[in-house]
Amino acid sequence: MNDQTPRRSGGRNARRASRAAPLSAETRPIRAGLTGGQYKPLSDADVLKIHNAALEALETIGLADAPPSGIKLLTEAGAILGDDGRIRFPRALVEDMLAKACKTVTLHGRAPQHDLDLSGQRVHYGTAGAAVHLVEPDGKTYRESTVQDLHDATRIAHRLDNIHFVQRPMVCRDILDNCEMDYNSLYACTSGTTKHIGMSFTEPDFVAPALEMLHMIAGSEAAWRERPFISNSNCFVVPPMKFATEACEVMEACIRGGMPVLLLSAGMAGATAPSTVAGAIVQACAECLAGIVYVNALAPGHPAVFGTWPFGLDLRTGAMTVGSGEQALLTAGCAQMHAFYGVCGGAAGGASDSKLPDMQAGWEQMCSNVMAGLSGLNMVYEAAGMHASLLGFCHESLILGDDIIGQALRCVRGIEVDDETLALDQMREVCLGGPGHYLGTDATLARMQTDHVYPTLGDRTSPKEWAEKDKPDLINKATALKEAILAKRASSRFAADLDKALRERFNIHLPA
């Protein structure tokens, strides 16, 4: 018997197409700046103990090796230069400078839609690191990273919704002159994305040409100073408890040039920081508090990120353990201290000790990314793409990391509890004379996009469907997406006249 009932045409396909289309910013279930802070590994008493220990370390141990300019700034502000050459910081001085510190930093993108509000415990994920190798998963090989690799990584990151900023993840090993390497790194990143970018500079004298390039890109020095879209990632200390003399001079030049700074303390627990989790956090806080005094002695209220980056160490071998549970605790504990101080903070999360984007990488990246987000860390650096304990960066892993961060952000968003989400009306409708299930109900369909995060590359098909699709491989899918992104003209590249002017002024290594 033929069924003559008219059938809807294209209904299911239309719904699938609608669900596959990119969501508008206001309907996305996750976004940059979701508020964390639900996870607190330290009790209130623990936080006070760490704070007081950091102040005692600053007052009694102090820091060595400040440059002459830093000694002048710090002693004029109230620090004390001892006969041993160490600068010590009275408790009252630290507290006064914390009161002056900028509490509501905005890190601008070259495009305003990428501005990052670091107030409170708003969470953002991005790249970072100075890997010297590019990881090529197809042949399981490592090779020295190039300026093209850096540019490609930035272009890929620009297209990934859950990568909110790009701090330079690789060193341009093909450029031997350090000044040229610095401004070529700057060009490679700024021409690849309009998101906020973090950048390091090798020597103080290299800041001036970088600022000149930035003024050209922004349109003028005034336009740059109004919306600085680059921050200086600055390792101003050499743990334990020493200033990095030349990096401090770089920091001073960047501050005078209107550039926000990341005050980065990266001790290794058991080597250049105490081996205990609490002790490593104490030292990182002490060093970054010294940085807060330094910055605000030079320019009160200048935007600075409190960058406590203590890393874990495998005490059996001396290898870094950036993918360990201890690393996740270090990062989460530091985030809790940032909230206590009321400053904008950043730390490392999402890096892996694995050499390739494999199962080990997955569990390591997810563990610290989730804990960093739940702890309310403002800036989660190295959140995607970083392997081999920061020695290698992988484009495919960067793409896969976007899915990992998406799930982490859903955890940060948490559980909304109100009359609608308690769903009693739905239960009555379904159970009392209804279909007995919630599939296809108006409420389910209405919230399926706004409540749920769907992976871009993660596979949720049945084994049968997976086999019918020729058993797709996750790495191959990431490689295909990478090639599709890089095959298209970058939307962030400079206008032809600006690019021509930049190339006439600077020796740019990337092909036009």
VOGU-195613 format. One record per residue (C-alpha): x, y, z. Coordinates in steps of 0.05 Angstrom, whole numbers, plus 5000, padded with zeros to 4 digits. Each point is the difference from the previous one (the first is absolute). Layout:
<rs>
{r {X; Y; Z}};
...
</rs>
This chain:
<rs>
{r {5000; 5000; 5000}};
{r {5028; 5067; 4979}};
{r {5001; 5055; 5052}};
{r {4974; 5063; 4966}};
{r {5012; 5045; 5061}};
{r {5042; 5060; 4978}};
{r {5069; 5000; 5031}};
{r {5038; 5060; 5023}};
{r {5055; 5018; 4952}};
{r {5068; 5018; 5026}};
{r {4979; 5006; 5073}};
{r {5055; 4957; 5030}};
{r {5053; 5026; 4952}};
{r {4980; 5071; 5014}};
{r {5005; 4989; 5075}};
{r {5068; 4967; 4993}};
{r {5025; 5058; 4957}};
{r {4974; 5049; 5051}};
{r {5035; 4964; 5057}};
{r {5065; 4996; 4960}};
{r {5001; 5075; 4986}};
{r {5044; 5043; 5045}};
{r {4964; 5026; 5061}};
{r {4994; 5074; 5013}};
{r {5041; 5026; 5058}};
{r {4940; 5009; 5046}};
{r {4974; 4929; 4989}};
{r {5066; 4962; 5009}};
{r {5000; 4955; 5062}};
{r {5072; 5022; 5014}};
{r {5040; 5062; 4987}};
{r {5062; 5038; 5023}};
{r {4995; 5029; 5069}};
{r {4955; 4950; 5035}};
{r {5008; 5007; 5075}};
{r {5036; 4946; 5038}};
{r {5021; 4994; 5072}};
{r {4957; 4940; 5020}};
{r {5062; 4958; 5016}};
{r {5043; 5022; 5059}};
{r {5057; 4953; 5017}};
{r {5022; 5047; 5057}};
{r {4960; 5016; 5063}};
{r {4995; 5073; 5021}};
{r {5051; 4985; 5054}};
{r {5047; 4969; 4948}};
{r {4995; 5062; 4956}};
{r {5019; 5045; 5059}};
{r {5059; 4955; 5017}};
{r {5026; 5003; 4929}};
{r {4990; 5075; 4997}};
{r {5037; 5012; 5066}};
{r {5057; 4953; 4979}};
{r {5008; 5038; 4934}};
{r {5003; 5066; 5037}};
{r {5051; 4972; 5049}};
{r {5042; 4975; 4942}};
{r {4999; 5069; 4968}};
{r {5017; 5035; 5065}};
{r {5055; 4954; 5024}};
{r {5029; 4967; 4938}};
{r {4985; 5049; 4945}};
{r {5022; 4997; 4927}};
{r {5069; 5007; 4969}};
{r {5026; 5026; 4933}};
{r {4954; 5059; 4986}};
{r {5026; 5046; 4945}};
{r {5024; 5069; 5022}};
{r {4935; 5031; 4974}};
{r {4960; 4950; 5041}};
{r {5040; 5012; 5063}};
{r {4987; 5075; 4993}};
{r {4925; 4990; 4989}};
{r {4991; 4950; 5056}};
{r {5041; 5035; 5053}};
{r {4967; 5067; 4985}};
{r {4933; 4964; 5010}};
{r {5022; 4974; 5068}};
{r {5037; 4934; 4988}};
{r {5066; 4989; 5036}};
{r {5066; 4985; 4966}};
{r {5042; 4956; 5045}};
{r {5075; 4995; 5004}};
{r {4993; 4932; 4967}};
{r {4970; 5033; 4938}};
{r {4931; 4971; 5013}};
{r {4939; 5044; 4999}};
{r {4951; 4988; 5057}};
{r {4928; 5021; 5000}};
{r {4966; 5024; 5065}};
{r {4930; 4972; 5008}};
{r {4968; 5069; 4999}};
{r {5033; 5016; 4933}};
{r {4972; 4936; 4969}};
{r {4931; 5014; 5027}};
{r {5002; 5073; 4975}};
{r {5020; 4979; 4930}};
{r {4946; 4946; 4998}};
{r {4950; 5055; 5015}};
{r {5027; 5040; 4941}};
{r {5001; 4941; 4952}};
{r {4952; 4997; 4942}};
{r {4943; 4953; 5020}};
{r {4958; 5000; 4937}};
{r {5047; 4987; 4942}};
{r {4972; 4997; 4929}};
{r {5046; 4967; 4950}};
{r {4979; 5027; 4933}};
{r {4997; 4964; 4934}};
{r {5016; 5034; 4935}};
{r {4925; 4989; 4988}};
{r {4956; 5023; 5058}};
{r {4959; 4936; 5001}};
{r {5062; 4964; 5026}};
{r {5010; 5046; 5061}};
{r {5012; 4960; 5064}};
{r {4969; 5025; 5065}};
{r {5044; 4973; 5056}};
{r {4959; 5027; 5058}};
{r {4979; 4953; 5055}};
{r {5010; 4927; 4985}};
{r {4983; 5002; 4925}};
{r {5035; 4943; 4964}};
{r {5036; 5002; 4933}};
{r {5041; 4947; 4965}};
{r {5057; 5009; 4951}};
{r {5067; 4978; 4974}};
{r {5069; 5015; 5028}};
{r {5070; 4973; 5007}};
{r {5064; 5003; 4962}};
{r {5003; 4932; 4968}};
{r {5060; 4988; 4956}};
{r {4969; 4944; 4960}};
{r {4939; 4989; 4957}};
{r {4968; 4932; 5011}};
{r {4979; 4965; 4936}};
{r {4954; 4943; 5022}};
{r {4995; 4966; 4932}};
{r {5072; 4977; 5004}};
{r {5007; 5006; 5075}};
{r {5058; 5049; 4990}};
{r {5026; 5063; 5031}};
{r {5035; 5055; 4960}};
{r {5023; 5070; 5016}};
{r {4943; 5050; 4998}};
{r {4999; 5057; 4950}};
{r {4967; 5067; 4991}};
{r {4952; 4968; 4951}};
{r {4980; 4949; 5053}};
{r {4987; 5057; 5049}};
{r {4958; 5038; 4949}};
{r {4961; 4937; 4984}};
{r {4987; 4986; 5073}};
{r {4974; 5070; 5009}};
{r {4955; 4994; 4939}};
{r {4971; 4935; 5027}};
{r {4990; 5029; 5070}};
{r {4962; 5058; 4969}};
{r {4948; 4952; 4972}};
{r {4990; 4961; 5065}};
{r {4943; 5026; 5044}};
{r {5029; 4976; 5066}};
{r {5069; 5029; 4990}};
{r {4990; 5070; 5027}};
{r {5071; 5028; 4993}};
{r {5066; 4982; 4968}};
{r {5064; 5004; 5038}};
{r {5059; 4981; 4955}};
{r {5003; 4924; 5006}};
{r {5064; 4988; 4959}};
{r {5068; 5030; 4988}};
{r {5020; 5018; 4928}};
{r {5061; 4956; 4997}};
{r {5013; 5018; 4927}};
{r {5015; 5073; 5017}};
{r {5069; 5006; 5032}};
{r {5001; 5075; 5015}};
{r {4963; 5010; 5066}};
{r {4973; 5069; 4983}};
{r {4974; 4975; 4933}};
{r {4971; 4939; 5035}};
{r {4962; 5044; 5049}};
{r {4968; 5045; 4949}};
{r {4987; 4944; 4951}};
{r {4965; 4962; 5056}};
{r {4958; 5062; 5011}};
{r {4984; 5005; 4926}};
{r {4984; 4926; 4994}};
{r {4950; 5004; 5057}};
{r {4967; 5066; 4986}};
{r {4989; 4982; 4927}};
{r {4969; 4934; 5021}};
{r {4948; 5022; 5051}};
{r {4962; 5059; 5027}};
{r {4996; 4968; 5069}};
{r {5044; 5025; 5056}};
{r {5073; 4979; 4994}};
{r {5054; 4988; 5051}};
{r {5072; 5011; 4979}};
{r {5070; 4998; 5029}};
{r {5060; 5043; 4982}};
{r {5071; 4977; 5006}};
{r {5035; 5065; 5017}};
{r {4978; 5070; 5023}};
{r {5024; 5032; 4935}};
{r {4953; 4955; 4960}};
{r {4938; 5030; 5031}};
{r {5006; 5066; 4960}};
{r {4995; 4968; 4930}};
{r {4943; 4956; 5025}};
{r {4962; 5061; 5024}};
{r {5013; 5034; 4934}};
{r {4969; 4941; 4964}};
{r {4941; 5001; 5048}};
{r {4988; 5074; 4988}};
{r {4999; 4988; 4925}};
{r {4950; 4942; 5008}};
{r {4956; 5040; 5048}};
{r {5002; 5062; 4956}};
{r {5037; 5045; 5049}};
{r {5033; 5000; 5068}};
{r {4938; 5030; 5031}};
{r {4955; 4946; 4970}};
{r {5048; 4947; 5026}};
{r {5000; 5029; 5070}};
{r {4924; 5004; 5001}};
{r {4993; 4926; 4982}};
{r {5065; 4962; 5010}};
{r {4987; 4932; 4969}};
{r {5067; 4969; 5019}};
{r {5024; 4985; 5071}};
{r {5071; 4986; 5021}};
{r {5010; 4930; 5029}};
{r {5058; 5016; 5046}};
{r {5041; 4950; 5041}};
{r {5023; 5057; 5046}};
{r {5026; 4952; 5052}};
{r {5048; 4941; 4999}};
{r {4975; 4955; 5056}};
{r {5018; 4993; 5055}};
{r {4991; 5073; 5021}};
{r {5043; 5036; 4950}};
{r {4982; 5054; 4949}};
{r {5016; 4985; 4927}};
{r {5040; 5063; 4988}};
{r {4991; 5008; 4925}};
{r {4927; 4977; 5001}};
{r {4986; 5054; 5052}};
{r {5028; 5052; 4953}};
{r {4956; 4972; 4944}};
{r {4940; 5005; 5047}};
{r {5016; 5073; 5015}};
{r {5004; 5016; 4926}};
{r {4934; 4965; 4986}};
{r {4964; 5036; 5057}};
{r {5026; 5068; 4975}};
{r {4975; 4980; 4931}};
{r {4929; 4987; 5026}};
{r {5003; 4925; 4996}};
{r {4965; 4956; 5053}};
{r {5047; 4950; 5034}};
{r {4995; 4929; 5024}};
{r {5044; 4994; 5062}};
{r {5023; 4929; 4990}};
{r {5032; 4959; 5056}};
{r {5014; 4929; 4976}};
{r {5035; 4962; 5054}};
{r {5006; 4924; 4997}};
{r {4978; 4965; 5064}};
{r {5060; 4962; 5027}};
{r {5051; 5037; 4959}};
{r {4991; 5075; 4998}};
{r {4940; 5001; 5047}};
{r {4984; 4960; 5063}};
{r {4979; 4929; 4985}};
{r {4934; 5006; 5038}};
{r {4938; 5026; 4965}};
{r {4989; 5052; 5055}};
{r {5072; 5022; 5000}};
{r {5003; 5009; 4925}};
{r {4937; 5043; 5004}};
{r {5031; 5042; 5056}};
{r {5062; 5014; 4959}};
{r {4960; 5016; 4936}};
{r {4955; 5048; 5039}};
{r {5060; 5034; 5033}};
{r {5035; 5010; 4933}};
{r {4937; 5026; 4966}};
{r {4986; 5047; 5059}};
{r {5069; 5028; 4989}};
{r {4980; 5010; 4928}};
{r {4937; 5037; 5021}};
{r {5043; 5047; 5041}};
{r {5048; 5010; 4941}};
{r {4945; 5015; 4950}};
{r {4961; 5048; 5044}};
{r {5063; 5036; 5022}};
{r {5012; 5015; 4927}};
{r {4928; 5012; 4977}};
{r {4945; 4995; 5053}};
{r {4940; 4962; 4975}};
{r {5034; 4974; 4938}};
{r {4965; 4937; 4974}};
{r {5038; 4938; 5023}};
{r {4982; 4926; 5005}};
{r {5023; 4965; 5063}};
{r {5035; 4942; 4966}};
{r {5014; 4945; 5051}};
{r {5024; 4942; 4956}};
{r {5032; 4949; 5047}};
{r {5012; 4934; 4964}};
{r {5004; 4929; 5026}};
{r {5062; 4957; 4997}};
{r {5009; 4925; 4999}};
{r {5048; 4992; 5058}};
{r {5023; 4932; 4974}};
{r {5026; 5026; 4934}};
{r {5000; 5076; 5002}};
{r {4950; 5003; 4943}};
{r {4944; 5051; 5001}};
{r {4930; 4975; 5016}};
{r {4955; 5052; 4969}};
{r {4946; 4947; 4989}};
{r {4998; 4975; 5072}};
{r {4947; 5006; 5054}};
{r {5051; 5040; 5040}};
{r {5004; 5050; 4943}};
{r {4924; 5007; 5001}};
{r {5002; 5013; 5075}};
{r {5056; 5051; 4993}};
{r {4960; 5038; 4948}};
{r {4934; 4997; 5038}};
{r {5033; 5022; 5065}};
{r {5032; 5059; 4965}};
{r {4933; 5020; 4971}};
{r {4971; 5001; 5070}};
{r {5056; 5046; 5023}};
{r {4986; 5047; 4941}};
{r {4928; 5006; 5024}};
{r {5024; 5013; 5071}};
{r {5044; 5057; 4976}};
{r {4946; 5027; 4954}};
{r {5047; 5002; 4941}};
{r {4994; 4973; 4929}};
{r {5040; 4936; 4996}};
{r {5026; 4947; 4953}};
{r {5033; 4932; 5006}};
{r {5016; 4939; 4958}};
{r {4948; 4946; 4984}};
{r {4985; 4952; 4944}};
{r {5071; 4981; 4981}};
{r {5022; 4928; 4994}};
{r {5063; 4959; 5012}};
{r {4979; 4953; 4945}};
{r {5038; 5006; 4935}};
{r {4938; 4993; 4956}};
{r {4925; 5016; 5003}};
{r {4983; 4931; 5029}};
{r {4960; 4974; 5059}};
{r {5052; 5024; 5050}};
{r {4996; 5070; 4971}};
{r {4925; 4998; 5005}};
{r {4997; 4984; 5074}};
{r {5056; 5048; 5017}};
{r {4971; 5058; 4960}};
{r {4929; 4991; 5027}};
{r {5021; 4992; 5073}};
{r {5036; 5067; 5007}};
{r {4954; 5038; 4952}};
{r {4938; 4980; 5040}};
{r {5032; 5015; 5068}};
{r {5028; 5066; 4976}};
{r {4932; 5021; 4974}};
{r {4962; 4977; 5062}};
{r {5049; 5038; 5044}};
{r {4984; 5065; 4963}};
{r {5067; 5012; 4967}};
{r {4995; 5061; 4956}};
{r {5051; 4979; 4948}};
{r {5015; 4926; 4988}};
{r {5064; 5000; 4961}};
{r {5027; 4940; 4959}};
{r {4929; 4973; 4999}};
{r {5005; 4966; 4932}};
{r {5053; 4972; 4954}};
{r {5059; 4994; 5047}};
{r {5038; 4934; 5007}};
{r {5064; 4968; 5026}};
{r {5001; 5042; 5063}};
{r {4998; 5065; 4958}};
{r {5052; 4979; 4949}};
{r {4951; 4986; 4943}};
{r {4939; 5033; 4971}};
{r {4950; 4964; 4955}};
{r {4950; 5032; 4952}};
{r {4954; 4940; 5002}};
{r {5002; 5000; 5076}};
{r {4981; 5073; 5000}};
{r {4938; 4983; 4961}};
{r {4983; 4940; 5045}};
{r {5012; 5044; 5060}};
{r {4943; 5045; 4979}};
{r {4953; 4941; 5013}};
{r {5033; 4986; 5067}};
{r {4993; 5073; 5021}};
{r {4927; 5000; 4978}};
{r {4985; 4944; 5049}};
{r {5041; 5035; 5054}};
{r {4961; 5064; 4990}};
{r {4935; 4962; 5007}};
{r {5024; 4977; 5068}};
{r {5017; 5072; 5018}};
{r {4930; 5023; 4980}};
{r {4972; 4951; 5050}};
{r {4928; 4982; 5015}};
{r {4945; 5051; 4997}};
{r {4944; 4987; 5049}};
{r {4933; 5037; 4991}};
{r {4927; 4984; 4989}};
{r {5012; 4986; 4926}};
{r {5061; 4955; 5009}};
{r {4969; 4961; 5057}};
{r {4952; 4977; 4944}};
{r {4940; 4979; 5041}};
{r {4953; 5026; 4946}};
{r {5037; 4957; 4949}};
{r {4994; 4939; 5046}};
{r {4924; 5010; 5007}};
{r {4991; 5008; 4925}};
{r {5041; 4939; 4982}};
{r {4978; 4953; 5056}};
{r {4926; 5017; 5007}};
{r {4971; 4979; 4934}};
{r {5060; 5021; 4959}};
{r {5048; 4959; 4957}};
{r {5040; 4974; 5060}};
{r {5065; 5030; 4975}};
{r {5031; 5069; 4990}};
{r {5027; 4989; 4929}};
{r {4973; 5053; 4953}};
{r {4961; 5040; 5051}};
{r {4998; 5075; 4992}};
{r {5041; 5010; 5063}};
{r {5054; 4950; 4978}};
{r {5006; 5030; 4931}};
{r {5000; 5071; 5027}};
{r {5059; 4987; 5045}};
{r {5041; 4950; 4961}};
{r {5046; 5053; 4971}};
{r {5004; 5047; 5059}};
{r {5012; 4948; 5054}};
{r {5044; 4949; 4965}};
{r {5070; 5005; 4971}};
{r {5012; 4956; 4939}};
{r {5070; 4981; 4980}};
{r {5025; 5021; 4932}};
{r {5043; 4939; 4987}};
{r {4983; 4953; 5058}};
{r {4963; 4938; 4976}};
{r {4934; 4980; 5033}};
{r {4974; 4952; 4947}};
{r {4984; 4927; 5013}};
{r {5052; 4948; 4980}};
{r {4956; 4982; 4941}};
{r {4996; 5072; 4975}};
{r {5075; 5009; 5013}};
{r {5015; 4939; 4957}};
{r {4953; 5025; 4945}};
{r {5039; 5065; 4999}};
{r {5064; 4962; 4987}};
{r {5023; 5005; 5073}};
{r {5022; 5073; 5001}};
{r {5064; 5014; 5039}};
{r {5000; 5060; 5047}};
{r {5070; 5024; 4980}};
{r {4983; 4995; 4926}};
{r {4937; 5040; 5011}};
{r {5041; 5054; 5036}};
{r {5051; 5001; 4943}};
{r {4944; 5008; 4949}};
{r {4971; 5059; 5039}};
{r {5069; 5031; 5006}};
{r {5011; 4995; 4925}};
{r {4931; 5029; 4987}};
{r {5014; 5060; 5045}};
{r {5068; 5014; 4970}};
{r {4975; 4992; 4928}};
{r {4957; 5062; 5008}};
{r {5024; 5071; 4999}};
{r {5010; 5024; 5072}};
{r {4946; 5050; 5020}};
{r {5049; 5034; 5048}};
{r {5054; 5016; 4950}};
{r {5019; 5072; 4990}};
{r {4976; 5046; 4945}};
{r {5047; 5001; 4941}};
{r {5026; 5071; 5012}};
{r {5014; 4986; 5073}};
{r {5034; 4935; 4984}};
{r {5043; 5034; 4948}};
{r {5020; 5054; 5049}};
{r {5018; 4948; 5053}};
{r {5042; 4961; 4952}};
{r {5037; 5062; 4977}};
{r {5016; 5019; 5072}};
{r {5015; 4930; 5028}};
{r {5033; 4938; 4973}};
{r {4939; 4955; 5001}};
{r {5015; 4927; 4989}};
{r {4930; 4975; 4985}};
{r {4984; 5000; 4925}};
{r {4952; 5054; 4978}};
</rs>
